[in-house]
């Protein structure tokens, strides 16, 4: 069977579109944890949020950033996950990337919400 150049181009674009769509959803994060480190007589309490994210290639980075709210809750911190794709060529290997958020705070958060993943974490106090 002979394919025209136009047919081949349409097939290549279709496959590229599928790859791009899967890149946007192929970053599941798991093993979410949140804790507030409270050491009496030392530095201010520190909130820690961690997870592990898996990406289809090397070179990805990921971070958590606070969400600006019109009416923020005193006991809940809302974060969103921001994914930075690799620039240029990247090794075609499934990569686990640690995700860490740390913040000194005077607020004793009880809950952390990860808006982009619809994850609700209970904050544990660690002395």
One Martini backbone bead per residue (centre of mass of N, CA, C, O) as a GRO file, in nm:
protein
  127
    1UNK     BB    1   0.096   0.037   0.024
    2UNK     BB    2   0.038   0.371  -0.067
    3UNK     BB    3   0.140   0.687   0.056
    4UNK     BB    4   0.089   0.996   0.091
    5UNK     BB    5   0.222   1.281   0.209
    6UNK     BB    6  -0.041   1.379   0.343
    7UNK     BB    7  -0.104   1.126   0.512
    8UNK     BB    8   0.158   1.127   0.674
    9UNK     BB    9   0.126   1.409   0.800
   10UNK     BB   10  -0.139   1.351   0.953
   11UNK     BB   11  -0.027   1.118   1.124
   12UNK     BB   12   0.199   1.276   1.265
   13UNK     BB   13   0.015   1.492   1.395
   14UNK     BB   14  -0.158   1.297   1.558
   15UNK     BB   15   0.070   1.177   1.731
   16UNK     BB   16   0.172   1.446   1.847
   17UNK     BB   17  -0.095   1.520   1.988
   18UNK     BB   18  -0.100   1.277   2.179
   19UNK     BB   19   0.168   1.337   2.322
   20UNK     BB   20   0.090   1.616   2.432
   21UNK     BB   21  -0.157   1.523   2.595
   22UNK     BB   22  -0.001   1.316   2.778
   23UNK     BB   23   0.198   1.516   2.913
   24UNK     BB   24  -0.026   1.676   3.081
   25UNK     BB   25  -0.119   1.384   3.242
   26UNK     BB   26   0.186   1.244   3.306
   27UNK     BB   27   0.194   1.365   3.644
   28UNK     BB   28   0.180   1.184   3.893
   29UNK     BB   29   0.116   1.224   4.233
   30UNK     BB   30   0.256   1.096   4.541
   31UNK     BB   31   0.302   1.071   4.870
   32UNK     BB   32   0.157   1.265   5.050
   33UNK     BB   33   0.278   1.530   5.280
   34UNK     BB   34   0.209   1.695   5.609
   35UNK     BB   35   0.400   1.925   5.824
   36UNK     BB   36   0.463   2.067   6.155
   37UNK     BB   37   0.746   2.219   6.280
   38UNK     BB   38   0.781   2.215   6.645
   39UNK     BB   39   1.033   2.396   6.825
   40UNK     BB   40   1.103   2.478   7.119
   41UNK     BB   41   1.325   2.757   7.119
   42UNK     BB   42   1.325   2.808   6.815
   43UNK     BB   43   1.233   2.847   6.537
   44UNK     BB   44   0.998   2.882   6.342
   45UNK     BB   45   0.758   2.732   6.222
   46UNK     BB   46   0.740   2.451   5.981
   47UNK     BB   47   0.618   2.387   5.667
   48UNK     BB   48   0.553   2.064   5.509
   49UNK     BB   49   0.554   1.949   5.160
   50UNK     BB   50   0.517   1.624   5.000
   51UNK     BB   51   0.628   1.443   4.697
   52UNK     BB   52   0.587   1.225   4.407
   53UNK     BB   53   0.679   1.259   4.064
   54UNK     BB   54   0.584   1.131   3.740
   55UNK     BB   55   0.771   1.116   3.435
   56UNK     BB   56   0.841   1.041   3.089
   57UNK     BB   57   1.095   1.228   3.145
   58UNK     BB   58   1.356   1.402   3.168
   59UNK     BB   59   1.374   1.748   3.314
   60UNK     BB   60   1.169   1.783   3.517
   61UNK     BB   61   0.982   2.022   3.709
   62UNK     BB   62   0.846   2.096   4.045
   63UNK     BB   63   0.593   2.306   4.211
   64UNK     BB   64   0.474   2.496   4.488
   65UNK     BB   65   0.206   2.739   4.504
   66UNK     BB   66   0.034   2.984   4.613
   67UNK     BB   67  -0.299   3.075   4.651
   68UNK     BB   68  -0.497   3.335   4.577
   69UNK     BB   69  -0.727   3.473   4.809
   70UNK     BB   70  -0.998   3.656   4.909
   71UNK     BB   71  -1.070   3.429   5.156
   72UNK     BB   72  -0.875   3.322   5.372
   73UNK     BB   73  -0.778   3.068   5.567
   74UNK     BB   74  -0.634   3.008   5.880
   75UNK     BB   75  -0.609   2.662   5.845
   76UNK     BB   76  -0.573   2.690   5.521
   77UNK     BB   77  -0.368   2.577   5.252
   78UNK     BB   78  -0.328   2.684   4.914
   79UNK     BB   79  -0.214   2.492   4.636
   80UNK     BB   80  -0.011   2.470   4.336
   81UNK     BB   81   0.090   2.294   4.060
   82UNK     BB   82   0.405   2.332   3.883
   83UNK     BB   83   0.512   2.259   3.554
   84UNK     BB   84   0.839   2.193   3.409
   85UNK     BB   85   0.953   2.151   3.113
   86UNK     BB   86   1.172   2.043   2.909
   87UNK     BB   87   1.449   2.154   2.731
   88UNK     BB   88   1.470   1.995   2.470
   89UNK     BB   89   1.636   1.731   2.516
   90UNK     BB   90   1.535   1.400   2.650
   91UNK     BB   91   1.527   1.141   2.833
   92UNK     BB   92   1.363   0.820   2.781
   93UNK     BB   93   1.264   0.829   3.111
   94UNK     BB   94   1.131   0.744   3.389
   95UNK     BB   95   1.066   1.006   3.638
   96UNK     BB   96   1.144   1.084   3.967
   97UNK     BB   97   1.014   1.374   4.144
   98UNK     BB   98   1.064   1.578   4.390
   99UNK     BB   99   0.833   1.741   4.620
  100UNK     BB  100   0.886   2.071   4.777
  101UNK     BB  101   0.750   2.247   5.065
  102UNK     BB  102   0.858   2.548   5.244
  103UNK     BB  103   0.737   2.724   5.555
  104UNK     BB  104   0.746   2.982   5.748
  105UNK     BB  105   0.522   3.003   6.043
  106UNK     BB  106   0.246   3.116   6.262
  107UNK     BB  107   0.059   2.919   6.141
  108UNK     BB  108  -0.169   2.649   6.232
  109UNK     BB  109  -0.210   2.429   6.021
  110UNK     BB  110  -0.453   2.166   5.921
  111UNK     BB  111  -0.462   2.226   5.601
  112UNK     BB  112  -0.392   2.102   5.265
  113UNK     BB  113  -0.440   2.224   4.932
  114UNK     BB  114  -0.434   2.068   4.606
  115UNK     BB  115  -0.582   2.191   4.339
  116UNK     BB  116  -0.467   2.028   4.082
  117UNK     BB  117  -0.522   1.731   4.251
  118UNK     BB  118  -0.737   1.714   4.471
  119UNK     BB  119  -0.584   1.750   4.757
  120UNK     BB  120  -0.613   1.648   5.106
  121UNK     BB  121  -0.430   1.757   5.393
  122UNK     BB  122  -0.315   1.661   5.699
  123UNK     BB  123  -0.164   1.827   5.955
  124UNK     BB  124   0.120   1.747   6.128
  125UNK     BB  125   0.262   1.748   6.441
  126UNK     BB  126   0.612   1.821   6.514
  127UNK     BB  127   0.852   1.799   6.800
   0.00000   0.00000   0.00000
